[in-house]
Amino acid sequence: MYKILEMFKSIFNSLALIIIIFIGLATLLIDGPRFKNKGFTKELRIVKTISYTYIALGIIIFIFFRII
């Protein structure tokens, strides 16, 4: 169990988690307005859901590995 946890900790280092959060923010701030301007409401909801999920998971994983 400890080896698996260490493996995930090495994969999800601080830089990787910052990149995951940045991807979520970039998708939300760049693609969101484009879809809104073109009137794609269904796609806008999907992009928002995916972006918020990326941001939340990035923060949760970051905090989880800081505690461990």
SELOZA-699301 format. One record per residue: x negated, y, z negated of N, C-alpha, C, O in turn; residue in one letter. Coordinates in steps of 0.05 Angstrom, whole numbers, plus 5000, padded with zeros to 4 digits. Layout:
N
  n.X  n.Y  n.Z ca.X ca.Y ca.Z  c.X  c.Y  c.Z  o.X  o.Y  o.Z aa
    X    Y    Z    X    Y    Z    X    Y    Z    X    Y    Z  A
...
***
This chain:
68
  n.X  n.Y  n.Z ca.X ca.Y ca.Z  c.X  c.Y  c.Z  o.X  o.Y  o.Z aa
 4984 4976 5000 5000 5000 5000 4983 5025 5000 4988 5044 5014  M
 4961 5025 4984 4944 5048 4982 4929 5053 5009 4925 5076 5016  Y
 4922 5031 5023 4908 5034 5049 4927 5047 5069 4918 5064 5085  K
 4952 5039 5069 4971 5051 5088 4975 5081 5082 4977 5097 5100  I
 4977 5088 5056 4980 5115 5049 4956 5132 5057 4959 5154 5066  L
 4932 5121 5053 4908 5135 5061 4907 5138 5092 4897 5159 5102  E
 4916 5118 5106 4917 5120 5135 4935 5143 5144 4927 5159 5161  M
 4959 5145 5133 4977 5166 5140 4966 5193 5131 4970 5213 5145  F
 4952 5194 5109 4941 5219 5099 4919 5229 5118 4916 5253 5121  K
 4904 5210 5130 4883 5218 5148 4895 5227 5175 4884 5244 5189  S
 4917 5215 5183 4930 5223 5208 4943 5251 5205 4940 5268 5222  I
 4958 5255 5183 4972 5280 5178 4955 5298 5161 4963 5305 5138  F
 4932 5306 5171 4916 5326 5156 4929 5353 5158 4949 5357 5172  N
 4917 5373 5146 4929 5400 5145 4932 5412 5172 4952 5424 5178  S
 4912 5408 5190 4913 5419 5216 4936 5407 5233 4951 5421 5247  L
 4940 5381 5231 4962 5368 5245 4989 5378 5236 5007 5382 5252  A
 4992 5382 5210 5017 5391 5199 5023 5420 5207 5045 5428 5212  L
 5002 5437 5208 5005 5464 5217 5013 5465 5246 5030 5481 5254  I
 5002 5447 5262 5010 5445 5290 5039 5437 5293 5053 5447 5310  I
 5048 5418 5277 5076 5409 5278 5094 5432 5271 5114 5436 5285  I
 5088 5447 5251 5104 5470 5243 5104 5491 5265 5125 5503 5271  I
 5081 5496 5276 5078 5516 5298 5095 5508 5322 5107 5525 5335  F
 5095 5482 5329 5111 5473 5352 5141 5478 5346 5155 5487 5364  I
 5150 5472 5322 5177 5478 5315 5184 5507 5317 5205 5514 5328  G
 5167 5524 5307 5171 5553 5308 5171 5563 5337 5187 5580 5345  L
 5151 5554 5353 5149 5563 5380 5173 5555 5397 5184 5570 5413  A
 5183 5530 5393 5206 5521 5407 5230 5538 5400 5247 5545 5417  T
 5233 5544 5374 5256 5559 5365 5255 5588 5375 5275 5599 5383  L
 5231 5600 5374 5229 5628 5381 5225 5634 5411 5232 5655 5421  L
 5216 5614 5426 5212 5618 5455 5235 5606 5471 5247 5620 5488  I
 5241 5581 5467 5262 5568 5482 5290 5576 5474 5309 5577 5490  D
 5294 5581 5448 5320 5589 5438 5332 5613 5452 5355 5611 5462  G
 5318 5635 5453 5329 5659 5468 5334 5654 5498 5352 5665 5509  P
 5317 5638 5510 5321 5632 5538 5347 5617 5543 5362 5624 5561  R
 5353 5597 5526 5378 5582 5529 5402 5600 5523 5423 5598 5535  F
 5398 5618 5503 5420 5635 5496 5427 5655 5518 5450 5660 5524  K
 5406 5666 5531 5410 5685 5553 5423 5672 5577 5439 5684 5591  N
 5417 5647 5582 5428 5633 5605 5456 5621 5599 5469 5611 5617  K
 5464 5621 5573 5490 5611 5566 5491 5581 5561 5513 5570 5562  G
 5469 5569 5556 5468 5540 5551 5472 5536 5521 5452 5532 5506  F
 5497 5536 5512 5502 5534 5483 5496 5506 5472 5486 5503 5450  T
 5502 5485 5487 5497 5458 5478 5467 5453 5475 5458 5442 5455  K
 5452 5461 5495 5423 5458 5494 5410 5475 5472 5391 5467 5459  E
 5422 5498 5467 5412 5516 5445 5416 5502 5418 5398 5504 5401  L
 5439 5489 5414 5443 5475 5388 5423 5452 5385 5413 5447 5363  R
 5417 5438 5407 5398 5416 5406 5370 5426 5400 5356 5414 5383  I
 5362 5448 5413 5336 5460 5408 5333 5469 5379 5313 5465 5366  V
 5354 5482 5369 5354 5491 5341 5351 5468 5322 5336 5469 5302  K
 5366 5447 5327 5365 5423 5309 5338 5411 5309 5327 5404 5288  T
 5326 5407 5333 5300 5395 5335 5279 5413 5322 5261 5403 5308  I
 5281 5439 5326 5261 5458 5315 5262 5458 5284 5241 5456 5271  S
 5286 5460 5273 5289 5460 5244 5280 5434 5232 5268 5433 5210  Y
 5284 5412 5247 5275 5386 5237 5244 5384 5237 5233 5375 5217  T
 5232 5394 5258 5202 5395 5259 5191 5411 5236 5173 5403 5222  Y
 5203 5435 5232 5193 5453 5211 5196 5440 5183 5178 5440 5167  I
 5220 5429 5178 5226 5417 5152 5208 5393 5147 5197 5390 5125  A
 5206 5375 5167 5189 5351 5163 5160 5359 5159 5146 5346 5143  L
 5151 5378 5174 5123 5387 5171 5117 5397 5142 5097 5390 5131  G
 5136 5413 5132 5132 5423 5104 5135 5401 5084 5119 5400 5065  I
 5154 5383 5087 5158 5361 5068 5134 5343 5068 5125 5335 5046  I
 5124 5336 5091 5100 5318 5092 5076 5332 5080 5060 5319 5066  I
 5073 5358 5086 5050 5373 5075 5051 5373 5044 5031 5367 5031  F
 5075 5378 5033 5078 5378 5003 5074 5350 4992 5061 5346 4972  I
 5085 5330 5006 5082 5302 4997 5053 5294 4995 5045 5282 4975  F
 5037 5300 5015 5010 5292 5014 4993 5309 4996 4971 5300 4988  F
 5002 5333 4989 4987 5349 4969 4992 5338 4941 4974 5339 4924  R
 5016 5327 4937 5022 5316 4910 5006 5290 4906 4996 5284 4884  I
 5004 5274 4927 4989 5248 4925 4960 5253 4927 4945 5233 4926  I
***
